[in-house]
Structure formats: C-alpha cells, structure tokens
C-alpha cells in the first residue's frame, strides 16, 4: 500500500472525479473494454454480452465486468 501526501491525495481525488464524470456523461459502456465496437454509432455503445449494460455489469458478479478503456478517456493506467 502506498501512502500519498495531502497534495497528492487532492490531485488524485480531482482526477478520479473527472474520470467518473466523463464515464457518467458518455455512458459506462462507451468507456468499457468489453464494448461491442462493431455496433458503435451516435456516440452510443453496448456490451458484447447480451442483455447487459452499465452499471449492472459492475453489480451482478457475472463476466465480463466493466473495465475502463484508458484509450477512450485519454488517461494512462
């Protein structure tokens, strides 16, 4: 476990808030690695798995679950 200083914690928190806001604005499936890239249109995306969408994929315990695609948001992991 790494411990951050207070300024580092503040920066980390602000970056996380920005990422969560972007996920909520664009929809979770558009930011997921498991999205169906063949059926993306009008800035909408859907899960490869049938009858599943964000945020259910984070709560039901089935696979595939939500994994942030860092390329879509422009953030390095």
Beta strands, then each sheet from edge to edge (+ up, - down):
end
